[in-house]
Amino acid sequence: MSNINLSESQLRVTHHTEGPILVMASPGSGKTQVLTERVRNLITNKKGHYRVLALTFSNKASEEMRERLLNIEENIEERVFIGTIHRFCMDVLNSHGKFIGLSNDFHMFDSESDRQDILREAFDYKPELKEILLKQENKQQFIKKVLDFISAQKRSLKAPDFFEDKIALNENQSLFAELYREYDNLLRQQNAIDYDDLIFLTYRIFIERPSITNFYQRLYKYVCIDEAQDLNFAQYELIKSLCNNGFNNIMMVGDPNQAIFGFNGADSKYMCELFIKDFSPIQIKLNENYRSTKEIIEFAKIINPTLEVHGKLKIEGEVSLKIFNDEMEEANWIINNFKDLIENGHAQIENKITFEDCAVIARNKYILKTLEDQLNILGIPYYTRSSNIIDSESDFIRCFELGTRLIINPSDRLHFQHLLEILNIEKGIEDIRTNNKMNGFELLNELNKYVLNDWKEPYKCLLHVWEILTIERPKFSKALKILSDFAAEYWSEEEEFLFLIENDLEMWKTYWINYVKQTTGDLHDLAKFRNQIALGTVREKINKGIGLLTVHASKGLEFQVVHILGMSDGTFPDYRAIKMNGKALEEERHNIFVAITRAKRVLYLSYSKTKVLPTGKKISQSPSRFLPSKFL
């Protein structure tokens, strides 16, 4: 064990080794530390050749755990898997996907636009389906509705054949079921999966191949699940399928009051009810608070009266409300207040305050827009939590990216078509489209015959680079250097375009460096690199400046100073939750609870008397029902 001082309840968790355990951990109770120390105990003090499986809900949580375990003597990668559930599933599919029809070089269509294109192809596949789409008044909305249906089925672990011979289906359900079948067929024809398939297909492997499940049970003697209140049906069933036939060395840790992913099917009942019913775990509560001050905890108790905090909170802290006439006045006050705190400090904070100690949290992203615009104008650094998707801005590097996809998977018709569109190739390539015998590089080389005009020289450079990447251990850094040198000479007089290319290359360079750090030289692989990009594990960690975050993006983070803006009814809580009431409004209460408990010392709340909607309409606002009465 490490020499970190732990409370009695924390020690009970870290010393527990055999059998199931449920840990209810309130905000600031040292959950990550306890989880980390238990993993440390399992891999350093227990004899035997086994690994620990520690599953998290964010890459940030994985990175934090991994960093805290770097000081152990053993090679951590050989003793413990620390990563998100989706990353674990990707590893399982990479190793065993062939048993359900995936080849080793499968790839993931990770963007929503890719999924939409696949579905459009499904409509085009059958004239009767295409006719149905053409009749839709809002085609884009209809496509989204179908994709939502497909996601819902996969999250319910229902394959397309579930709907076969279902007499009770109405006409609309029958249509959606057929589109699900065609969509999935098109994915498999291109040796591809979508994000929802990660859990669904891994579940299938564990259910259909008991020998593989037994292998993972022997490999991972202990399973630890972080943020278990955010499990949804598919994730819980996946965990159950792994922990079957008496395997019960499983720990779940979480806080039902921080369950805020109901829109994704998450429900704290899987941790608080079903896990108890299925595994009969011992239960331990962590009620100490090592993060927040007295004022902040008192506010959190108003939101959640059941919150228990043991031990005396020594620092008073500050919680205050500010009311403004409009959003611009609100944004300017926030900026000036942060500048004042950085320059003059705060009585409740001993150390010098930096921009990185500060965050602004809103219920929805659009609420931050006025503040973000002002920060941009004033040149004040800030960051947001971005998506996992790489989006190259220059056509040259976009072509490079599409070519790498085809090298990985020559069956990828979707991205092959995207490449043709950028190269403006429309005719004469029918033979290439239908030739299934060529590998990825041969396909790209054959395409060179049809490249015209300004793309001739750039495409020759791209071919040279793609050839480098076909080797077993791709020299990715060398490829990026060749692209950079070519661009600097070829577009030397087009400074704006060259700037876009350089930015794109810098992004790719960062992703590759992060990927290399996470893998050994023998394991560097283009397909795995591409899939890790999709999972967000190699994304650049940007946390310079003030954090501008939605509640969901702020989960797991903490700051000395937090400002929650938009504290008006209809904004926080969201107007849709107010309309639905019941469970939706209860989840909004969890949302504000999470936002409040991100603050360590100082919490500001604010709202403006008027707000401009995204449509341009100006409305009056009243204070949020979540605000303490003493402020009103």
C-alpha atoms as one frame of an Amber mdcrd trajectory, in Angstrom:
protein
   0.000   0.000   0.000   1.089   3.592  -0.508   1.678   5.771   2.547  -1.275
   8.074   1.773  -3.387   8.699   4.871  -6.809   7.147   4.423  -9.869   7.242
   6.659 -11.235   4.106   8.292 -13.982   3.687   5.667 -11.505   4.292   2.842
  -9.168   1.647   4.273 -12.037  -0.857   4.398 -12.489  -0.385   0.658  -8.814
  -0.589  -0.254  -8.247  -3.708   1.894 -11.282  -5.538   0.551 -10.060  -8.159
  -1.933 -12.426 -11.113  -2.242 -16.084 -10.900  -3.222 -18.365  -8.125  -4.524
 -18.352  -4.644  -3.008 -20.509  -1.544  -3.558 -19.075   1.837  -2.564 -21.410
   4.826  -2.284 -19.075   7.803  -2.616 -20.401  11.340  -2.152 -18.708  14.315
  -3.900 -15.228  15.139  -2.660 -14.943  11.897  -0.655 -11.739  10.798  -2.387
 -13.396   8.266  -4.672 -10.649   8.282  -7.311  -7.964   8.026  -4.651  -9.682
   5.070  -2.970 -10.230   3.296  -6.281  -6.582   3.860  -7.198  -5.285   2.661
  -3.842  -7.416  -0.479  -4.008  -5.953  -1.260  -7.445  -2.482  -0.607  -6.018
  -3.159  -3.028  -3.176  -4.459  -5.722  -5.514  -1.456  -5.632  -7.842   1.277
  -5.230  -5.233   0.130  -7.236  -2.205  -1.750 -10.138  -3.788   0.204 -13.081
  -5.148  -0.592 -14.696  -8.479  -0.427 -14.088 -12.206  -3.509 -12.029 -12.946
  -4.555  -8.548 -13.981  -7.015  -5.982 -12.635  -9.681  -4.524 -14.922 -10.457
  -0.913 -13.935 -13.222   0.551 -16.095 -13.925   4.294 -16.064 -16.404   6.575
 -17.814 -13.928   9.139 -19.101 -10.423   9.182 -20.535  -9.547  11.866 -17.986
 -10.367   9.552 -15.071  -8.263   6.805 -16.689  -5.305   9.161 -17.121  -5.558
  10.341 -13.516  -5.569   6.781 -12.167  -2.694   5.768 -14.420  -0.578   8.743
 -13.306  -1.194   7.955  -9.620   0.036   4.386 -10.157   3.235   5.281 -12.020
   5.322   4.935  -8.851   4.725   1.207  -8.431   7.710  -1.001  -9.214   5.966
  -3.350 -11.630   5.069  -2.521 -15.227   1.566  -1.144 -14.743   0.458  -2.058
 -18.290   1.184  -5.724 -17.576  -0.838  -5.793 -14.350  -3.865  -3.583 -14.878
  -6.104  -2.353 -17.683  -7.253   1.188 -16.945  -9.628   2.651 -19.503 -13.182
   3.376 -20.500 -15.705   0.595 -21.062 -15.646   1.445 -24.765 -11.865   1.160
 -24.945 -12.005  -2.248 -23.245 -14.639  -3.356 -25.772 -12.439  -2.157 -28.635
  -9.610  -4.349 -27.303 -11.939  -7.356 -27.087 -13.177  -6.818 -30.659  -9.624
  -6.369 -31.953  -8.683  -9.717 -30.429 -11.860 -11.732 -30.942 -14.046  -9.880
 -33.446 -13.455 -12.625 -36.028 -15.840 -14.879 -34.074 -18.742 -12.576 -34.988
 -17.642 -11.797 -38.536 -15.240  -8.843 -38.108 -11.781  -9.028 -39.647  -8.743
  -7.729 -37.790  -8.597  -4.484 -39.749 -12.173  -3.365 -38.996 -12.662   0.317
 -38.369 -15.245   2.498 -36.700 -17.408   5.105 -38.392 -17.065   7.588 -35.567
 -18.875  10.669 -36.860 -22.585  11.326 -37.085 -22.192  12.438 -40.708 -20.710
   9.013 -41.571 -23.701   7.271 -39.987 -26.070   9.500 -41.923 -24.278   8.712
 -45.189 -24.527   4.976 -44.522 -28.252   5.293 -43.853 -28.757   7.344 -47.032
 -27.017   4.549 -48.928 -29.493   2.119 -47.334 -32.357   4.203 -48.715 -30.730
   4.215 -52.155 -30.258   0.449 -52.028 -33.952  -0.277 -52.568 -36.251   1.852
 -54.785 -39.188   1.431 -52.388 -37.085   2.770 -49.490 -35.818   5.691 -51.526
 -39.389   6.583 -52.432 -40.321   6.672 -48.736 -37.452   9.085 -48.007 -38.385
  11.338 -50.922 -41.918  11.654 -49.526 -40.645  12.985 -46.183 -41.246  16.694
 -45.631 -38.112  16.986 -43.449 -35.665  14.358 -44.739 -32.864  15.256 -42.323
 -35.155  14.966 -39.320 -36.450  11.607 -40.574 -32.885  10.289 -41.007 -32.062
  11.359 -37.452 -35.203   9.632 -36.181 -34.186   6.365 -37.874 -30.627   6.581
 -36.499 -32.014   7.221 -33.003 -34.129   4.082 -33.414 -31.077   2.044 -34.486
 -29.037   3.317 -31.515 -31.886   2.501 -29.142 -32.041  -1.098 -30.436 -28.299
  -1.621 -30.064 -28.396  -0.160 -26.556 -31.208  -2.601 -25.823 -28.981  -5.395
 -27.218 -31.446  -6.173 -29.999 -29.943  -7.323 -33.313 -31.776  -6.642 -36.609
 -33.048 -10.230 -36.693 -34.916  -9.581 -33.419 -37.674  -7.980 -35.498 -38.072
 -10.832 -37.962 -41.457 -12.572 -37.803 -42.748 -10.030 -35.258 -46.414  -9.952
 -36.290 -47.298  -7.179 -33.829 -45.087  -4.587 -35.554 -46.945  -1.642 -37.019
 -46.046  -0.247 -40.441 -43.647   2.367 -39.079 -41.840  -0.124 -36.800 -41.540
  -2.549 -39.690 -39.963   0.164 -41.876 -37.487   1.180 -39.173 -36.582  -2.477
 -38.539 -35.880  -2.967 -42.251 -33.702   0.155 -42.328 -31.822  -1.099 -39.260
 -31.139  -4.371 -41.103 -29.949  -2.597 -44.265 -27.837  -0.106 -42.287 -26.099
  -2.908 -40.391 -25.553  -4.934 -43.578 -23.848  -1.930 -45.189 -21.587  -1.506
 -42.165 -20.513  -5.156 -42.270 -19.980  -5.085 -46.061 -17.403  -2.359 -45.396
 -15.918  -4.210 -42.407 -17.015  -1.356 -40.173 -18.830  -0.772 -36.900 -20.414
   2.263 -35.295 -19.973   3.497 -31.726 -23.005   1.611 -30.375 -21.589  -1.633
 -31.777 -18.636  -1.544 -29.372 -20.681  -2.697 -26.394 -23.319  -4.635 -28.358
 -20.814  -6.790 -30.284 -18.608  -7.369 -27.231 -21.700  -8.521 -25.338 -22.441
 -10.931 -28.186 -18.938 -12.387 -27.948 -19.248 -12.941 -24.186 -22.697 -14.523
 -24.548 -22.043 -16.625 -27.657 -18.453 -17.672 -26.874 -18.195 -18.900 -23.240
 -14.574 -19.945 -23.805 -13.635 -16.312 -24.514 -15.549 -15.143 -21.429 -13.663
 -17.727 -19.349 -10.383 -16.456 -20.784 -11.126 -12.905 -19.607 -12.198 -14.155
 -16.175  -8.858 -15.929 -15.810  -6.988 -12.887 -17.124  -8.782 -10.348 -14.914
  -9.255 -11.691 -11.419 -10.648  -8.367 -10.179 -13.046  -5.937 -11.890 -13.543
  -2.329 -10.719 -16.267  -0.075 -12.163 -15.992   3.696 -11.629 -18.971   6.108
 -11.840 -21.317   3.123 -11.703 -24.368   5.390 -11.341 -23.934   6.173 -15.057
 -24.308   2.590 -16.288 -27.017   1.964 -18.855 -28.748  -1.312 -19.705 -26.229
  -2.493 -22.318 -23.212  -1.638 -20.146 -24.640  -3.391 -17.105 -25.575  -6.483
 -19.110 -22.074  -6.500 -20.622 -20.547  -6.487 -17.133 -22.923  -9.249 -16.036
 -22.005 -11.331 -19.086 -18.321 -10.992 -18.150 -18.952 -11.772 -14.469 -21.034
 -14.934 -14.900 -20.819 -18.477 -13.498 -19.883 -17.425  -9.986 -17.238 -14.807
 -10.862 -17.868 -12.099  -8.258 -14.653 -10.195  -7.548 -16.316  -7.014  -8.729
 -16.398  -3.527  -7.206 -18.790  -0.743  -8.180 -18.281   2.793  -6.934 -20.496
   5.783  -7.582 -23.001   8.324  -6.314 -26.681   8.124  -7.339 -27.000  11.884
  -6.757 -24.609  12.455  -9.653 -26.542  10.391 -12.208 -26.907  12.842 -15.121
 -26.778  10.700 -18.251 -30.399   9.600 -18.393 -30.596  10.785 -22.020 -28.183
   7.944 -22.819 -30.258   5.364 -20.993 -28.142   5.557 -17.824 -29.913   4.840
 -14.544 -28.543   4.554 -11.017 -30.852   1.542 -10.460 -28.239  -0.686 -12.091
 -25.806   0.169  -9.292 -28.223   0.697  -6.393 -30.761  -2.053  -7.077 -29.786
  -4.627  -9.708 -26.133  -4.955  -8.661 -27.261  -5.562  -5.074 -29.866  -8.097
  -6.247 -27.505  -9.907  -8.649 -24.275  -9.927  -6.591 -25.204  -9.327  -2.902
 -22.172  -7.067  -2.320 -20.981  -5.687   0.986 -21.804  -1.964   1.059 -19.558
   0.854   2.273 -20.357   4.575   2.320 -17.730   7.284   1.857 -19.222  10.441
   3.384 -16.133  12.480   4.202 -15.555  15.589   2.077 -12.010  16.588   1.193
 -12.860  19.046  -1.580 -15.510  21.652  -0.877 -16.039  24.309   1.800 -18.842
  24.710   4.343 -20.908  27.187   2.264 -20.755  25.003  -0.842 -21.732  21.856
   1.055 -24.650  23.677   2.712 -25.916  24.672  -0.756 -25.461  21.094  -2.004
 -27.540  19.888   0.982 -30.380  22.198  -0.040 -30.393  20.531  -3.455 -30.031
  17.061  -1.959 -31.170  16.892   1.680 -29.997  13.269   1.959 -26.354  14.290
   1.513 -24.297  13.156   4.494 -20.915  14.715   5.165 -18.871  13.404   8.072
 -16.102  15.396   9.688 -15.880  19.131  10.316 -15.424  21.451   7.338 -12.743
  23.904   8.427 -12.993  26.488   5.629 -16.071  28.701   5.297 -15.916  29.346
   1.533 -18.297  31.577  -0.417 -21.535  31.117  -2.362 -23.183  34.211  -3.838
 -25.778  35.177  -6.452 -25.444  37.944  -9.058 -28.384  39.243 -11.102 -27.880
  41.137 -14.375 -30.050  42.982 -16.881 -28.861  40.969 -19.892 -26.359  38.314
 -20.983 -23.711  40.829 -22.089 -23.685  42.464 -18.653 -23.457  38.995 -17.105
 -20.528  37.960 -19.349 -18.572  41.173 -18.721 -18.978  40.866 -14.938 -17.733
  37.272 -14.994 -14.647  38.267 -16.988 -13.852  41.283 -14.793 -14.373  39.220
 -11.642 -11.964  36.510 -12.815  -9.378  39.168 -13.707  -9.770  40.694 -10.239
  -9.393  37.307  -8.534  -6.227  36.561 -10.495  -4.768  39.973  -9.708  -5.850
  40.339  -6.067  -6.718  36.826  -4.886  -9.572  35.791  -2.582  -9.770  35.592
   1.199 -10.924  31.945   1.055  -8.060  30.809  -1.215  -4.507  30.752   0.178
  -2.543  30.394  -3.060  -2.367  32.654  -6.089  -5.326  32.089  -8.424  -4.723
  31.327 -12.100  -7.106  31.116 -15.050  -6.798  27.325 -14.825  -8.283  27.447
 -11.298 -11.484  28.944 -12.700 -14.419  27.487 -14.614 -17.786  28.615 -15.922
 -20.461  25.919 -16.043 -23.774  26.101 -17.910 -26.614  23.657 -18.430 -26.285
  23.809 -22.226 -23.509  24.874 -24.580 -25.346  27.751 -26.288 -25.669  29.584
 -22.944 -21.883  30.092 -22.954 -21.799  31.773 -26.378 -21.962  35.429 -25.268
 -19.211  34.845 -22.706 -17.088  32.931 -25.223 -17.427  35.745 -27.780 -16.235
  38.286 -25.210 -13.281  36.122 -24.163 -12.264  35.878 -27.819 -12.504  39.654
 -28.292 -10.390  40.320 -25.190  -7.871  37.548 -25.966  -8.404  35.806 -22.615
  -7.452  32.093 -22.757 -10.184  29.500 -22.309 -10.922  25.924 -23.329 -13.943
  23.753 -23.967 -14.311  19.988 -23.981 -14.229  19.094 -27.683 -15.409  15.957
 -29.464 -13.196  13.004 -30.387 -13.591  13.600 -34.106 -10.619  14.721 -36.193
 -11.743  17.367 -38.639  -8.944  18.379 -40.990  -9.595  21.833 -42.430  -7.470
  21.603 -45.579  -8.424  19.407 -48.545  -4.821  18.207 -48.859  -4.713  16.710
 -45.366  -8.333  15.605 -45.645  -7.253  13.517 -48.652  -4.345  12.154 -46.645
  -6.748  11.099 -43.874  -9.187   9.445 -46.289  -6.317   7.580 -47.945  -5.156
   6.185 -44.600  -8.698   4.908 -44.011  -8.564   3.058 -47.357  -5.136   1.591
 -46.599  -6.632   0.202 -43.390  -9.825  -0.951 -45.056 -10.126  -1.030 -48.875
 -13.789  -2.072 -48.454 -14.601   1.386 -47.100 -16.828   2.627 -49.936 -18.080
   5.611 -47.938 -14.717   7.314 -47.510 -13.606   6.279 -50.993 -16.555   8.297
 -52.315 -15.572  11.248 -50.110 -12.065  11.110 -51.608 -13.496  11.152 -55.153
 -15.571  14.219 -54.277 -12.556  16.180 -53.022 -10.512  15.187 -56.082 -13.486
  16.109 -58.284 -13.451  12.713 -60.033 -16.818  11.781 -61.511 -16.216   9.559
 -64.541 -14.143   6.580 -65.651 -13.645   4.826 -62.340 -16.344   2.138 -62.516
 -13.739  -0.643 -62.723 -12.071   0.593 -59.562 -15.377   0.753 -57.676 -16.174
  -2.883 -58.470 -12.690  -4.403 -58.129 -12.643  -6.096 -54.722  -9.235  -7.733
 -55.173  -7.073  -4.635 -54.734  -5.575  -3.733 -51.389  -5.828  -0.172 -50.111
  -2.622   1.150 -51.653  -3.319  -0.523 -55.004  -6.723   1.156 -54.997  -5.176
   4.575 -54.332  -2.449   3.994 -56.920  -5.020   2.998 -59.552  -6.974   6.161
 -58.796  -3.938   8.212 -59.827  -4.904   7.664 -63.501  -7.980   9.827 -63.026
  -6.473  12.702 -61.023  -6.556  15.944 -62.990  -5.078  19.431 -63.093  -4.031
  21.004 -59.799  -4.193  17.702 -57.908  -1.538  15.947 -60.032   1.528  16.916
 -57.990  -0.135  16.836 -54.539  -1.527  13.378 -55.281   1.949  12.067 -56.218
   3.162  13.252 -52.818   0.195  11.598 -51.103   0.905   8.301 -52.896   4.501
   8.383 -51.684   3.307   8.962 -48.122   0.616   6.282 -48.282   3.217   3.773
 -49.510   5.305   4.512 -46.422   2.273   3.807 -44.242   1.608   0.365 -45.747
   4.527  -1.195 -43.896   3.950  -3.234 -40.729   5.303  -0.537 -38.417   4.247
   2.699 -40.134   6.699   5.613 -40.034   3.933   8.102 -39.384   6.172  10.968
 -38.263   8.250  10.635 -41.437   5.048  10.727 -43.514   3.931  13.960 -41.830
   7.360  15.521 -42.445   7.146  14.713 -46.178   3.680  16.287 -46.352   4.881
  19.382 -44.513   7.941  19.856 -46.757   5.899  19.394 -49.930   3.194  21.837
 -48.799   5.727  24.508 -47.815   7.184  24.451 -51.343   4.061  23.817 -53.432
   1.794  26.356 -51.696   4.519  28.828 -50.724   2.544  31.760 -52.126  -0.824
  30.698 -50.678  -0.190  31.585 -47.065  -3.752  31.078 -45.822  -4.041  27.561
 -47.300  -0.558  26.677 -46.067  -1.544  27.840 -42.578  -4.511  25.412 -42.595
  -2.261  22.551 -43.696   0.308  23.272 -40.991  -2.406  23.365 -38.313  -3.821
  20.062 -39.552  -0.394  18.430 -39.551   0.315  19.685 -36.042  -2.942  18.102
 -34.888  -2.043  14.752 -36.486   1.461  14.928 -35.042   0.060  15.419 -31.525
  -2.338  12.504 -31.914   0.434  10.196 -33.129   2.798  11.197 -30.295   0.070
  10.522 -27.726  -0.692   7.158 -29.350   2.991   6.130 -29.351   3.264   7.004
 -25.649   0.411   4.615 -24.896   1.721   1.625 -26.888   4.958  -0.287 -27.343
   6.894  -0.156 -30.616   5.811  -3.662 -31.572   2.153  -2.655 -31.324   2.128
   0.516 -33.455  -0.618  -0.143 -35.943  -2.478   2.193 -38.301  -5.894   0.578
 -37.755  -5.548   0.643 -33.966  -4.318   4.249 -34.143  -7.417   5.206 -36.126
  -9.701   3.448 -33.641  -8.001   5.080 -30.645  -8.656   8.453 -32.270 -12.347
   7.529 -32.455 -12.316   6.655 -28.727 -10.678   9.958 -27.809  -7.742   8.325
 -26.007  -5.095  10.182 -28.018  -6.813  13.559 -28.109  -4.709  16.559 -27.136
  -5.340  17.566 -23.531  -6.203  21.248 -23.683  -6.777  22.853 -20.297  -5.101
  26.241 -20.612  -7.202  29.145 -19.457 -10.715  29.327 -18.034 -12.827  26.203
 -18.429 -16.059  26.849 -20.360 -18.017  23.687 -19.731 -21.450  22.171 -19.841
 -22.480  20.248 -16.735 -21.866  16.925 -18.483 -18.393  18.002 -19.644 -17.486
  19.168 -16.121 -18.142  15.740 -14.567 -15.104  14.547 -12.624 -13.361  17.934
 -12.637 -12.783  20.391  -9.792 -11.800  24.062  -9.569 -11.010  26.619  -6.876
 -13.573  29.029  -8.358 -16.717  28.023 -10.248 -19.284  30.338 -11.807 -22.619
  28.756 -12.795 -24.386  31.083 -15.201 -27.886  30.941 -16.611 -29.528  30.163
 -13.241 -33.032  30.961 -14.467 -36.091  28.739 -14.706 -36.247  27.223 -18.166
 -32.466  27.440 -18.541 -31.367  25.621 -15.402 -33.477  23.541 -14.948 -33.952
  23.086 -18.665 -37.416  24.005 -19.979 -37.913  20.484 -21.405 -37.371  18.911
 -17.986 -39.841  21.349 -16.417 -42.418  20.362 -19.013 -41.836  16.618 -18.530
 -41.510  16.892 -14.722 -40.976  13.668 -12.758 -37.743  11.824 -13.504 -36.528
  14.467 -15.984 -36.733  17.220 -13.363 -35.041  14.962 -10.811 -32.132  14.503
 -13.208 -31.898  18.302 -13.507 -31.521  18.358  -9.729 -28.631  15.917 -10.152
 -27.180  18.229 -12.813 -27.107  21.259 -10.524 -25.721  19.062  -7.723 -22.819
  18.037  -9.968 -22.200  21.656 -11.047 -22.161  22.925  -7.448 -19.764  20.262
  -6.225 -17.169  21.055  -8.907 -16.277  24.104  -6.738 -13.663  23.722  -4.026
 -13.681  27.159  -2.370 -15.803  29.791  -4.157 -19.071  29.464  -6.067 -20.813
  32.246  -7.971 -24.320  31.886  -9.383 -25.897  34.276 -11.854 -28.743  34.863
 -14.266 -29.864  37.727 -16.487 -33.348  39.235 -16.412 -33.548  38.904 -20.190
 -32.164  36.316 -22.594 -31.866  36.095 -26.373 -32.833  32.641 -27.675 -30.838
  30.981 -30.504 -33.737  32.007 -32.792 -33.122  35.683 -31.936 -36.233  36.060
 -29.797 -35.760  38.073 -26.573 -37.509  36.774 -23.441 -37.787  37.746 -19.758
 -36.438  35.369 -17.127 -37.254  34.446 -13.529 -34.828  32.936 -11.003 -34.218
  29.176 -10.995 -36.228  27.063  -8.567 -32.858  25.604  -7.515 -31.621  28.886
  -6.012 -31.634  29.011  -2.178 -34.415  31.161  -0.717 -31.893  33.309   1.159
 -30.777  34.719  -2.219 -34.277  35.642  -3.392
